[in-house]
Amino acid sequence: MDLRRADMHTHTNCSDGERSPTELVRKAGEYGLAALAITDHDTIEGLPEAFAAGVEYGVEVVSGVELSVTVGDREIHLLGYFFDPAHAGLREYLASYRERRRERGLAMVARLQALGVPLRFEAVLEQSGDGVIGRPHVARALHDGGHVETYVDAFDRYLADGGPAFVAKEPFPAEQALDLLHEAGGIGAIAHPGHWTATEVLMTLIRMGLDGIETIHPSHDAMLTDYYRQIARDFLLLETGGSDYHGFREQDEENFGHVSIPYPRFDRARRRARMGMLTT
């Protein structure tokens, strides 16, 4: 029996995580994980460093990304795996998205300033470093600057959906995202569907060519896991899963190394991606 485990959902400081790709891969090796997918939000810039660290620490690192996409007027997250990181179309989209995220960050800071919060954009850049700018970076800048009491308070007061400083992301239709992942030799799975993903949305994604469902996630209890595993069986979808590790949340250290999937399930997803490459 193969007792190895894989984590297919992790984040580094190239998006909104705390650890560098090297630090995260080293941690995976220390926790006995056989395989790891780096799934930073809307960027793959951390992958080369992660691949090199995988060789050094004996962890099988595979390409991954977490894309913000839309189904109608609903935003969901789509996990991409096993694609070619050098694919021109994928890199072009992510570069364009990175610039749009910077513009969004500027717009959020402008709204905060209009509300009387003296936050500088440079403070947000200090949080994001070379990563793609997101609301977590703005929230941390607000907290570190003493403008809010806690990170959560930043969202509650300003940054939550519909909040006074909220700026919506430019929509990226899920069908286009799935097509792009498939063209790059990869597969796409819906991330942490939880209680809030409508059946209609899920069925629409399946018709669009969805490859898998993240059945294992810290937000899924046993009942939800069983529910999504049954859907995966019914529609011949892959099962993915992971800790959704960021490194700054209290539960992250508890989940990492434990919220994972059996290696054979990981390998099944990889083989599906290879089959897709042979048929396109």
Backbone as CSV, one residue per row, in Angstrom:
resi,resn,N_x,N_y,N_z,CA_x,CA_y,CA_z,C_x,C_y,C_z
1,MET,0.849,-1.202,0.000,0.000,0.000,0.000,0.883,1.250,0.000
2,ASP,0.536,2.192,-0.871,1.287,3.440,-0.967,0.779,4.413,0.096
3,LEU,1.592,4.698,1.098,1.193,5.572,2.196,1.659,7.017,2.015
4,ARG,2.262,7.312,0.897,2.733,8.670,0.672,1.564,9.654,0.536
5,ARG,1.851,10.933,0.865,0.816,11.965,0.832,1.274,13.134,-0.036
6,ALA,0.302,13.881,-0.540,0.573,15.056,-1.372,-0.311,16.212,-0.926
7,ASP,0.234,17.415,-0.999,-0.529,18.637,-0.727,-0.610,19.410,-2.035
8,MET,-1.821,19.587,-2.544,-2.009,20.221,-3.849,-2.574,21.636,-3.741
9,HIS,-2.392,22.269,-2.587,-2.914,23.637,-2.429,-2.076,24.381,-1.399
10,THR,-1.089,25.139,-1.855,-0.219,25.908,-0.957,0.143,27.243,-1.591
11,HIS,0.531,28.191,-0.734,0.860,29.540,-1.202,2.195,30.015,-0.618
12,THR,2.921,30.762,-1.419,4.201,31.322,-0.982,4.115,32.843,-0.967
13,ASN,5.244,33.473,-0.645,5.261,34.939,-0.629,5.295,35.546,-2.025
14,CYS,5.193,34.701,-3.050,5.027,35.229,-4.399,3.588,35.667,-4.641
15,SER,2.665,35.246,-3.756,1.317,35.819,-3.776,1.015,36.323,-2.377
16,ASP,0.228,35.591,-1.588,-0.147,36.115,-0.273,0.268,35.188,0.859
17,GLY,1.285,34.358,0.629,1.799,33.505,1.683,2.956,34.153,2.420
18,GLU,3.376,33.525,3.511,4.453,34.057,4.349,5.821,33.532,3.943
19,ARG,5.890,32.288,3.511,7.175,31.643,3.278,7.604,31.741,1.812
20,SER,8.920,31.744,1.607,9.438,31.694,0.245,9.192,30.300,-0.319
21,PRO,9.268,30.142,-1.641,9.109,28.799,-2.212,10.084,27.784,-1.615
22,THR,11.330,28.192,-1.423,12.323,27.280,-0.846,11.939,26.878,0.570
23,GLU,11.516,27.837,1.372,11.130,27.538,2.753,9.933,26.598,2.801
24,LEU,8.980,26.799,1.906,7.785,25.956,1.905,8.116,24.525,1.478
25,VAL,8.962,24.386,0.472,9.337,23.045,0.015,10.145,22.329,1.101
26,ARG,11.041,23.058,1.745,11.802,22.450,2.844,10.865,21.979,3.952
27,LYS,9.865,22.781,4.248,8.892,22.415,5.282,8.121,21.166,4.865
28,ALA,7.777,21.079,3.585,7.072,19.898,3.094,7.919,18.646,3.295
29,GLY,9.216,18.752,3.022,10.102,17.618,3.231,10.185,17.228,4.696
30,GLU,10.233,18.229,5.574,10.305,17.963,7.012,9.036,17.278,7.520
31,TYR,7.906,17.580,6.882,6.630,16.987,7.288,6.345,15.672,6.582
32,GLY,7.272,15.227,5.760,7.131,13.926,5.124,6.230,13.881,3.917
33,LEU,5.927,15.033,3.319,5.104,15.038,2.116,5.934,14.573,0.922
34,ALA,5.347,13.719,0.099,6.049,13.221,-1.078,5.946,14.183,-2.245
35,ALA,4.831,14.917,-2.335,4.603,15.801,-3.473,3.913,17.079,-3.009
36,LEU,4.175,18.147,-3.752,3.662,19.464,-3.384,3.349,20.253,-4.641
37,ALA,2.180,20.897,-4.657,1.842,21.841,-5.713,1.852,23.244,-5.121
38,ILE,2.625,24.131,-5.717,2.613,25.548,-5.347,1.504,26.200,-6.157
39,THR,0.486,26.711,-5.487,-0.684,27.259,-6.188,-0.897,28.720,-5.790
40,ASP,0.095,29.540,-6.058,-0.033,30.957,-5.730,-1.152,31.597,-6.527
41,HIS,-1.712,32.655,-5.970,-2.828,33.341,-6.611,-2.362,34.086,-7.856
42,ASP,-2.811,33.607,-9.017,-2.648,34.325,-10.283,-1.205,34.636,-10.636
43,THR,-0.274,33.806,-10.177,1.122,33.969,-10.553,1.831,32.626,-10.484
44,ILE,2.829,32.448,-11.337,3.659,31.240,-11.325,5.124,31.611,-11.148
45,GLU,5.386,32.814,-10.653,6.761,33.298,-10.541,7.582,32.511,-9.532
46,GLY,6.940,31.857,-8.582,7.684,31.105,-7.577,8.059,29.700,-8.003
47,LEU,7.582,29.253,-9.164,7.792,27.868,-9.547,9.256,27.492,-9.793
48,PRO,10.051,28.293,-10.520,11.447,27.881,-10.739,12.209,27.640,-9.432
49,GLU,12.045,28.536,-8.469,12.700,28.360,-7.174,12.176,27.103,-6.479
50,ALA,10.876,26.868,-6.556,10.289,25.697,-5.908,10.785,24.401,-6.538
51,PHE,10.894,24.376,-7.870,11.400,23.174,-8.551,12.812,22.840,-8.080
52,ALA,13.665,23.862,-7.994,15.040,23.649,-7.559,15.079,23.145,-6.121
53,ALA,14.218,23.717,-5.267,14.164,23.285,-3.874,13.652,21.854,-3.768
54,GLY,12.763,21.464,-4.656,12.251,20.109,-4.643,13.349,19.079,-4.861
55,VAL,14.248,19.388,-5.772,15.384,18.497,-6.015,16.264,18.419,-4.770
56,GLU,16.494,19.565,-4.144,17.373,19.623,-2.977,16.797,18.867,-1.787
57,TYR,15.479,18.976,-1.570,14.880,18.416,-0.357,14.091,17.126,-0.606
58,GLY,14.154,16.612,-1.818,13.517,15.328,-2.092,12.005,15.366,-2.107
59,VAL,11.439,16.488,-2.549,9.976,16.627,-2.657,9.621,16.806,-4.130
60,GLU,8.640,16.071,-4.590,8.186,16.192,-5.974,7.309,17.441,-6.094
61,VAL,7.841,18.480,-6.705,7.119,19.750,-6.854,6.554,19.835,-8.263
62,VAL,5.267,20.161,-8.363,4.632,20.271,-9.676,4.044,21.671,-9.854
63,SER,3.853,22.038,-11.100,3.328,23.367,-11.398,1.890,23.501,-10.929
64,GLY,1.567,24.665,-10.392,0.216,24.950,-9.947,-0.050,26.437,-9.927
65,VAL,-1.312,26.794,-9.881,-1.724,28.190,-9.796,-3.171,28.206,-9.329
66,GLU,-3.561,29.260,-8.622,-4.963,29.448,-8.245,-5.472,30.696,-8.943
67,LEU,-6.382,30.499,-9.880,-6.897,31.583,-10.706,-8.235,32.075,-10.177
68,SER,-8.404,33.382,-10.165,-9.699,33.991,-9.839,-10.500,34.085,-11.128
69,VAL,-11.622,33.364,-11.198,-12.410,33.302,-12.429,-13.877,33.564,-12.110
70,THR,-14.661,33.720,-13.144,-16.085,34.004,-12.956,-16.938,33.006,-13.730
71,VAL,-18.074,32.673,-13.129,-19.144,31.927,-13.797,-20.360,32.816,-13.700
72,GLY,-20.715,33.444,-14.807,-21.754,34.470,-14.747,-21.264,35.625,-13.893
73,ASP,-22.045,35.977,-12.866,-21.632,37.062,-11.978,-21.013,36.531,-10.685
74,ARG,-20.699,35.246,-10.652,-20.155,34.615,-9.454,-18.656,34.400,-9.594
75,GLU,-17.874,34.859,-8.619,-16.432,34.606,-8.641,-16.124,33.319,-7.891
76,ILE,-15.296,32.495,-8.493,-14.807,31.288,-7.844,-13.307,31.208,-8.061
77,HIS,-12.677,30.246,-7.400,-11.242,30.019,-7.596,-11.051,28.687,-8.298
78,LEU,-10.151,28.702,-9.263,-9.866,27.521,-10.071,-8.397,27.158,-9.886
79,LEU,-8.147,25.931,-9.475,-6.785,25.443,-9.301,-6.310,24.796,-10.590
80,GLY,-5.165,25.261,-11.099,-4.570,24.676,-12.288,-3.347,23.858,-11.910
81,TYR,-3.158,22.711,-12.576,-2.052,21.804,-12.254,-1.404,21.236,-13.512
82,PHE,-0.118,20.900,-13.378,0.633,20.103,-14.360,0.761,20.783,-15.726
83,PHE,0.557,22.074,-15.793,0.713,22.809,-17.048,2.190,23.122,-17.291
84,ASP,2.482,23.541,-18.505,3.828,23.979,-18.863,4.009,25.426,-18.416
85,PRO,4.880,25.701,-17.448,5.045,27.074,-16.966,5.591,28.032,-18.025
86,ALA,6.154,27.477,-19.106,6.700,28.325,-20.164,5.685,28.610,-21.264
87,HIS,4.472,28.111,-21.119,3.458,28.306,-22.154,3.211,29.795,-22.375
88,ALA,3.368,30.235,-23.624,3.332,31.673,-23.924,1.983,32.302,-23.588
89,GLY,0.895,31.632,-23.930,-0.422,32.200,-23.674,-0.700,32.363,-22.201
90,LEU,-0.311,31.375,-21.404,-0.524,31.453,-19.966,0.319,32.561,-19.349
91,ARG,1.564,32.648,-19.759,2.450,33.684,-19.203,1.960,35.081,-19.596
92,GLU,1.470,35.207,-20.815,0.961,36.510,-21.275,-0.244,36.938,-20.440
93,TYR,-1.156,35.993,-20.198,-2.326,36.336,-19.394,-1.919,36.745,-17.985
94,LEU,-1.043,35.981,-17.351,-0.662,36.261,-15.969,0.089,37.587,-15.851
95,ALA,0.898,37.928,-16.853,1.592,39.218,-16.832,0.589,40.359,-16.911
96,SER,-0.416,40.209,-17.771,-1.451,41.225,-17.897,-2.256,41.339,-16.612
97,TYR,-2.559,40.191,-16.017,-3.339,40.178,-14.782,-2.567,40.846,-13.659
98,ARG,-1.262,40.628,-13.612,-0.417,41.231,-12.579,-0.524,42.759,-12.624
99,GLU,-0.505,43.306,-13.838,-0.597,44.760,-13.980,-1.984,45.248,-13.560
100,ARG,-3.015,44.495,-13.896,-4.368,44.892,-13.486,-4.527,44.824,-11.976
101,ARG,-3.856,43.879,-11.324,-3.916,43.802,-9.871,-3.195,44.990,-9.226
102,ARG,-2.140,45.452,-9.858,-1.450,46.645,-9.353,-2.382,47.857,-9.430
103,GLU,-3.069,47.983,-10.559,-4.002,49.100,-10.730,-5.136,49.011,-9.711
104,ARG,-5.591,47.809,-9.433,-6.635,47.619,-8.429,-6.132,48.032,-7.048
105,GLY,-4.886,47.665,-6.742,-4.300,48.055,-5.464,-4.238,49.569,-5.317
106,LEU,-3.841,50.242,-6.382,-3.809,51.708,-6.369,-5.200,52.280,-6.129
107,ALA,-6.208,51.680,-6.766,-7.578,52.171,-6.610,-8.073,51.986,-5.181
108,MET,-7.725,50.866,-4.538,-8.143,50.636,-3.154,-7.484,51.646,-2.218
109,VAL,-6.209,51.909,-2.446,-5.509,52.894,-1.619,-6.129,54.272,-1.809
110,ALA,-6.481,54.615,-3.041,-7.117,55.912,-3.302,-8.451,56.016,-2.559
111,ARG,-9.217,54.945,-2.521,-10.498,54.966,-1.805,-10.277,55.118,-0.302
112,LEU,-9.264,54.430,0.208,-8.951,54.558,1.633,-8.545,55.990,1.973
113,GLN,-7.730,56.584,1.127,-7.303,57.966,1.365,-8.489,58.913,1.325
114,ALA,-9.434,58.653,0.416,-10.637,59.488,0.334,-11.485,59.356,1.586
115,LEU,-11.339,58.202,2.276,-12.065,57.974,3.532,-11.318,58.550,4.741
116,GLY,-10.169,59.152,4.481,-9.401,59.753,5.565,-8.333,58.846,6.149
117,VAL,-8.069,57.697,5.506,-7.031,56.782,5.988,-5.731,57.094,5.246
118,PRO,-4.706,57.577,5.942,-3.472,58.010,5.267,-2.532,56.853,4.916
119,LEU,-3.027,55.919,4.137,-2.212,54.774,3.731,-1.488,55.094,2.432
120,ARG,-0.188,54.803,2.397,0.598,55.010,1.183,0.652,53.712,0.378
121,PHE,0.665,53.848,-0.933,0.762,52.665,-1.785,2.088,51.946,-1.568
122,GLU,3.124,52.712,-1.227,4.425,52.106,-0.966,4.353,51.097,0.178
123,ALA,3.467,51.363,1.147,3.309,50.432,2.271,2.710,49.111,1.804
124,VAL,1.827,49.181,0.810,1.257,47.957,0.237,2.332,47.192,-0.526
125,LEU,3.161,47.909,-1.273,4.240,47.268,-2.024,5.233,46.581,-1.089
126,GLU,5.447,47.155,0.084,6.330,46.518,1.054,5.780,45.174,1.498
127,GLN,4.468,45.054,1.529,3.836,43.803,1.917,3.859,42.781,0.781
128,SER,3.645,43.238,-0.431,3.540,42.301,-1.559,4.895,41.879,-2.096
129,GLY,5.923,42.723,-1.895,7.233,42.398,-2.455,7.136,42.241,-3.961
130,ASP,7.639,41.096,-4.460,7.558,40.826,-5.893,6.286,40.083,-6.261
131,GLY,5.405,39.858,-5.284,4.195,39.096,-5.536,3.088,39.923,-6.163
132,VAL,2.031,39.233,-6.560,0.852,39.878,-7.127,0.067,40.535,-5.997
133,ILE,-0.302,41.796,-6.167,-0.975,42.551,-5.113,-2.415,42.080,-4.953
134,GLY,-2.802,41.851,-3.703,-4.168,41.461,-3.398,-4.643,42.150,-2.134
135,ARG,-5.890,41.944,-1.793,-6.451,42.554,-0.590,-5.685,42.195,0.685
136,PRO,-5.168,40.971,0.820,-4.405,40.666,2.035,-3.220,41.603,2.252
137,HIS,-2.584,42.035,1.162,-1.450,42.953,1.310,-1.909,44.325,1.791
138,VAL,-3.048,44.776,1.289,-3.605,46.051,1.742,-3.993,45.938,3.216
139,ALA,-4.596,44.814,3.578,-5.014,44.606,4.966,-3.816,44.614,5.917
140,ARG,-2.744,43.953,5.533,-1.555,43.927,6.384,-0.928,45.314,6.499
141,ALA,-0.937,46.062,5.382,-0.406,47.416,5.424,-1.241,48.304,6.345
142,LEU,-2.543,48.125,6.321,-3.423,48.880,7.221,-3.121,48.533,8.680
143,HIS,-2.919,47.255,8.955,-2.643,46.829,10.326,-1.268,47.310,10.786
144,ASP,-0.263,47.088,9.958,1.098,47.488,10.345,1.220,48.996,10.504
145,GLY,0.407,49.744,9.755,0.442,51.196,9.853,-0.384,51.745,11.003
146,GLY,-1.043,50.866,11.746,-1.830,51.302,12.889,-3.178,51.891,12.523
147,HIS,-3.640,51.633,11.314,-4.921,52.201,10.872,-6.109,51.327,11.285
148,VAL,-5.846,50.066,11.600,-6.869,49.150,12.107,-6.251,48.331,13.231
149,GLU,-7.098,47.763,14.063,-6.590,47.003,15.200,-6.092,45.625,14.805
150,THR,-6.765,44.985,13.851,-6.377,43.643,13.431,-6.500,43.524,11.918
151,TYR,-5.894,42.456,11.410,-5.997,42.126,9.989,-7.465,41.922,9.603
152,VAL,-8.200,41.194,10.425,-9.620,40.938,10.147,-10.403,42.240,10.158
153,ASP,-10.037,43.144,11.039,-10.713,44.438,11.124,-10.583,45.216,9.814
154,ALA,-9.449,45.054,9.140,-9.247,45.745,7.866,-10.297,45.317,6.852
155,PHE,-10.619,44.040,6.841,-11.659,43.550,5.925,-13.045,43.983,6.397
156,ASP,-13.278,43.849,7.685,-14.598,44.191,8.206,-14.949,45.657,7.963
157,ARG,-13.980,46.523,8.123,-14.238,47.959,8.020,-14.134,48.504,6.602
158,TYR,-13.210,47.907,5.796,-12.907,48.539,4.514,-12.930,47.621,3.285
159,LEU,-12.391,46.405,3.395,-11.997,45.653,2.207,-12.908,44.495,1.816
160,ALA,-13.851,44.135,2.673,-14.752,43.031,2.331,-15.558,43.372,1.079
161,ASP,-16.079,42.362,0.411,-16.900,42.598,-0.780,-18.000,43.609,-0.451
162,GLY,-18.056,44.675,-1.248,-19.052,45.716,-1.030,-18.638,46.746,0.000
163,GLY,-17.447,46.581,0.617,-16.961,47.536,1.607,-16.586,48.862,0.981
164,PRO,-16.375,49.904,1.792,-16.118,51.245,1.254,-14.831,51.369,0.442
165,ALA,-13.871,50.469,0.651,-12.633,50.535,-0.134,-12.492,49.342,-1.077
166,PHE,-13.550,48.562,-1.203,-13.489,47.382,-2.070,-13.490,47.801,-3.534
167,VAL,-12.643,47.142,-4.318,-12.606,47.320,-5.768,-12.667,45.930,-6.393
168,ALA,-13.650,45.711,-7.237,-13.830,44.393,-7.842,-12.722,44.084,-8.837
169,LYS,-12.407,42.805,-8.968,-11.439,42.360,-9.958,-12.095,42.313,-11.337
170,GLU,-11.281,42.484,-12.364,-11.786,42.344,-13.723,-12.145,40.884,-13.958
171,PRO,-13.316,40.585,-14.486,-13.733,39.190,-14.628,-12.878,38.411,-15.616
172,PHE,-12.646,37.141,-15.314,-11.950,36.202,-16.186,-12.859,34.972,-16.291
173,PRO,-13.607,34.839,-17.378,-14.568,33.744,-17.495,-13.911,32.382,-17.286
174,ALA,-14.561,31.533,-16.518,-14.003,30.224,-16.186,-13.733,29.390,-17.435
175,GLU,-14.586,29.494,-18.429,-14.387,28.696,-19.642,-13.081,29.071,-20.331
176,GLN,-12.772,30.365,-20.367,-11.507,30.803,-20.953,-10.327,30.281,-20.136
177,ALA,-10.467,30.308,-18.815,-9.387,29.844,-17.945,-9.136,28.354,-18.149
178,LEU,-10.203,27.566,-18.223,-10.044,26.130,-18.441,-9.410,25.852,-19.800
179,ASP,-9.848,26.575,-20.814,-9.253,26.397,-22.149,-7.759,26.713,-22.108
180,LEU,-7.392,27.774,-21.405,-5.990,28.177,-21.327,-5.160,27.120,-20.600
181,LEU,-5.680,26.597,-19.493,-4.965,25.545,-18.769,-4.798,24.302,-19.634
182,HIS,-5.840,23.930,-20.369,-5.755,22.753,-21.225,-4.767,22.976,-22.363
183,GLU,-4.761,24.167,-22.929,-3.807,24.473,-23.998,-2.367,24.391,-23.498
184,ALA,-2.177,24.706,-22.209,-0.840,24.661,-21.610,-0.489,23.260,-21.099
185,GLY,-1.343,22.277,-21.379,-1.064,20.903,-20.990,-1.486,20.551,-19.585
186,GLY,-2.325,21.401,-18.967,-2.703,21.177,-17.583,-4.155,20.783,-17.407
187,ILE,-4.584,20.781,-16.154,-5.961,20.478,-15.801,-6.463,21.548,-14.836
188,GLY,-7.793,21.622,-14.676,-8.389,22.607,-13.780,-9.362,21.965,-12.818
189,ALA,-9.281,22.376,-11.537,-10.181,21.859,-10.503,-10.745,23.027,-9.709
190,ILE,-12.004,22.953,-9.351,-12.583,24.013,-8.537,-12.002,23.937,-7.125
191,ALA,-11.616,25.088,-6.585,-11.025,25.149,-5.251,-12.108,25.297,-4.191
192,HIS,-11.899,24.616,-3.057,-12.742,24.725,-1.849,-14.190,25.123,-2.137
193,PRO,-14.955,24.262,-2.807,-16.337,24.640,-3.129,-17.212,24.861,-1.900
194,GLY,-16.929,24.178,-0.795,-17.612,24.444,0.464,-19.118,24.370,0.384
195,HIS,-19.774,25.135,1.250,-21.236,25.169,1.304,-21.823,26.162,0.300
196,TRP,-20.974,27.018,-0.245,-21.494,28.190,-0.941,-21.469,28.072,-2.464
197,THR,-21.021,26.965,-3.015,-21.022,26.809,-4.468,-22.348,26.192,-4.908
198,ALA,-23.111,26.961,-5.652,-24.420,26.492,-6.110,-24.253,25.312,-7.065
199,THR,-25.193,24.388,-7.015,-25.156,23.236,-7.916,-25.132,23.686,-9.372
200,GLU,-25.872,24.741,-9.672,-25.907,25.258,-11.049,-24.522,25.697,-11.505
201,VAL,-23.766,26.352,-10.613,-22.409,26.790,-10.957,-21.519,25.583,-11.216
202,LEU,-21.616,24.585,-10.350,-20.786,23.398,-10.503,-21.116,22.656,-11.793
203,MET,-22.385,22.512,-12.113,-22.769,21.833,-13.345,-22.309,22.612,-14.577
204,THR,-22.352,23.936,-14.492,-21.872,24.758,-15.597,-20.382,24.538,-15.815
205,LEU,-19.620,24.477,-14.730,-18.182,24.225,-14.840,-17.898,22.861,-15.453
206,ILE,-18.664,21.872,-15.061,-18.466,20.521,-15.608,-18.720,20.523,-17.115
207,ARG,-19.764,21.231,-17.552,-20.039,21.317,-18.991,-18.919,22.064,-19.718
208,MET,-18.248,22.972,-19.028,-17.150,23.741,-19.631,-15.858,22.939,-19.744
209,GLY,-15.813,21.795,-19.091,-14.605,20.981,-19.167,-13.819,20.892,-17.883
210,LEU,-14.453,21.162,-16.750,-13.781,21.034,-15.456,-13.229,19.613,-15.302
211,ASP,-12.002,19.516,-14.795,-11.357,18.212,-14.647,-11.508,17.625,-13.251
212,GLY,-11.618,18.490,-12.220,-11.618,17.951,-10.870,-12.259,18.860,-9.850
213,ILE,-12.385,18.333,-8.642,-12.941,19.051,-7.499,-11.977,18.904,-6.329
214,GLU,-11.732,20.001,-5.632,-10.941,19.924,-4.409,-11.865,19.397,-3.303
215,THR,-11.807,18.105,-3.074,-12.681,17.490,-2.075,-12.133,17.630,-0.663
216,ILE,-10.793,17.648,-0.537,-10.142,17.753,0.766,-9.653,19.180,0.967
217,HIS,-10.169,19.847,1.989,-9.790,21.234,2.286,-10.111,21.493,3.751
218,PRO,-9.355,22.366,4.435,-9.636,22.624,5.852,-11.056,23.087,6.142
219,SER,-11.702,23.715,5.161,-13.070,24.207,5.383,-14.126,23.130,5.153
220,HIS,-13.716,21.955,4.700,-14.670,20.878,4.431,-14.719,19.913,5.607
221,ASP,-15.891,19.744,6.184,-16.038,18.698,7.198,-16.250,17.360,6.491
222,ALA,-16.404,16.296,7.255,-16.524,14.953,6.672,-17.728,14.851,5.748
223,MET,-18.826,15.503,6.102,-20.028,15.431,5.283,-19.817,16.096,3.927
224,LEU,-19.185,17.274,3.937,-18.919,17.963,2.675,-17.944,17.178,1.813
225,THR,-16.922,16.622,2.459,-15.953,15.824,1.705,-16.645,14.660,1.013
226,ASP,-17.493,13.955,1.729,-18.221,12.835,1.143,-19.149,13.295,0.020
227,TYR,-19.780,14.445,0.216,-20.694,14.979,-0.791,-19.955,15.248,-2.104
228,TYR,-18.796,15.927,-2.013,-18.065,16.258,-3.237,-17.357,15.048,-3.828
229,ARG,-16.987,14.082,-2.991,-16.397,12.853,-3.519,-17.436,12.104,-4.362
230,GLN,-18.685,12.123,-3.926,-19.740,11.462,-4.688,-19.963,12.154,-6.021
231,ILE,-19.947,13.488,-6.027,-20.087,14.222,-7.288,-18.925,13.879,-8.223
232,ALA,-17.717,13.804,-7.663,-16.555,13.450,-8.482,-16.737,12.070,-9.110
233,ARG,-17.247,11.132,-8.345,-17.477,9.783,-8.887,-18.579,9.803,-9.952
234,ASP,-19.640,10.531,-9.681,-20.770,10.562,-10.606,-20.392,11.149,-11.961
235,PHE,-19.498,12.154,-11.953,-19.157,12.854,-13.201,-17.739,12.556,-13.670
236,LEU,-17.127,11.513,-13.103,-15.793,11.063,-13.513,-14.759,12.185,-13.405
237,LEU,-14.842,12.930,-12.314,-13.906,14.016,-12.066,-12.778,13.553,-11.146
238,LEU,-11.655,14.222,-11.260,-10.529,13.964,-10.372,-10.804,14.558,-8.998
239,GLU,-10.173,13.986,-7.992,-10.234,14.557,-6.648,-8.880,15.160,-6.296
240,THR,-8.875,16.422,-5.898,-7.653,17.058,-5.426,-7.874,17.501,-3.983
241,GLY,-6.840,18.010,-3.363,-6.987,18.473,-1.989,-5.690,18.966,-1.412
242,GLY,-5.799,19.740,-0.355,-4.605,20.257,0.297,-4.934,21.184,1.436
243,SER,-3.885,21.724,2.024,-3.995,22.492,3.262,-4.368,23.948,3.053
244,ASP,-4.212,24.468,1.800,-4.406,25.900,1.546,-3.491,26.712,2.469
245,TYR,-2.254,26.252,2.594,-1.296,26.855,3.526,-0.864,28.241,3.055
246,HIS,-0.933,29.213,3.974,-0.418,30.560,3.751,0.699,30.901,4.733
247,GLY,0.572,30.418,5.950,1.635,30.613,6.926,1.381,31.681,7.959
248,PHE,0.347,32.497,7.777,0.094,33.563,8.749,-1.202,33.348,9.539
249,ARG,-1.962,32.320,9.181,-3.202,32.039,9.897,-2.941,30.998,10.988
250,GLU,-3.673,31.106,12.080,-3.441,30.224,13.219,-3.549,28.751,12.842
251,GLN,-4.503,28.436,11.976,-4.752,27.034,11.649,-3.757,26.471,10.636
252,ASP,-2.946,27.319,9.994,-2.068,26.845,8.932,-1.091,25.779,9.416
253,GLU,-0.431,26.030,10.548,0.562,25.075,11.030,-0.083,23.763,11.438
254,GLU,-1.302,23.843,11.928,-2.017,22.629,12.309,-2.417,21.810,11.086
255,ASN,-2.759,22.497,9.997,-3.249,21.802,8.809,-2.136,21.258,7.923
256,PHE,-1.019,21.970,7.861,0.034,21.583,6.925,0.602,20.215,7.289
257,GLY,0.716,19.362,6.290,1.218,18.018,6.524,0.144,17.031,6.921
258,HIS,-1.024,17.537,7.285,-2.124,16.675,7.727,-3.307,16.733,6.771
259,VAL,-3.668,17.939,6.320,-4.748,18.060,5.336,-4.109,17.855,3.960
260,SER,-4.199,16.639,3.468,-3.505,16.256,2.249,-4.270,15.099,1.605
261,ILE,-3.770,14.627,0.482,-4.436,13.525,-0.215,-3.460,12.373,-0.416
262,PRO,-3.967,11.165,-0.591,-3.084,10.032,-0.885,-2.336,10.256,-2.196
263,TYR,-1.093,9.839,-2.224,-0.268,10.040,-3.426,-0.902,9.433,-4.682
264,PRO,-1.517,8.255,-4.626,-2.133,7.716,-5.845,-3.183,8.648,-6.455
265,ARG,-3.885,9.397,-5.620,-4.876,10.345,-6.143,-4.180,11.491,-6.880
266,PHE,-3.062,11.928,-6.322,-2.232,12.949,-6.973,-1.716,12.426,-8.309
267,ASP,-1.224,11.196,-8.320,-0.660,10.619,-9.537,-1.730,10.426,-10.600
268,ARG,-2.952,10.123,-10.178,-4.058,9.971,-11.126,-4.322,11.290,-11.847
269,ALA,-4.245,12.395,-11.115,-4.445,13.712,-11.727,-3.339,14.010,-12.739
270,ARG,-2.120,13.657,-12.396,-1.016,13.898,-13.325,-1.190,13.075,-14.607
271,ARG,-1.604,11.819,-14.455,-1.792,10.977,-15.631,-2.920,11.508,-16.518
272,ARG,-3.963,12.086,-15.902,-5.048,12.687,-16.682,-4.509,13.864,-17.507
273,ALA,-3.645,14.664,-16.891,-3.069,15.797,-17.617,-2.234,15.308,-18.802
274,ARG,-1.470,14.250,-18.601,-0.645,13.714,-19.701,-1.518,13.163,-20.814
275,MET,-2.612,12.539,-20.462,-3.536,12.023,-21.490,-4.120,13.170,-22.293
276,GLY,-4.443,14.277,-21.604,-4.981,15.432,-22.300,-3.995,15.999,-23.302
277,MET,-2.704,15.982,-22.965,-1.690,16.493,-23.872,-1.604,15.628,-25.130
278,LEU,-1.844,14.331,-24.975,-1.757,13.431,-26.123,-2.940,13.557,-27.071
279,THR,-4.034,14.135,-26.567,-5.254,14.216,-27.392,-5.506,15.614,-27.932
280,THR,-4.586,16.564,-27.647,-4.765,17.929,-28.154,-3.717,18.260,-29.188
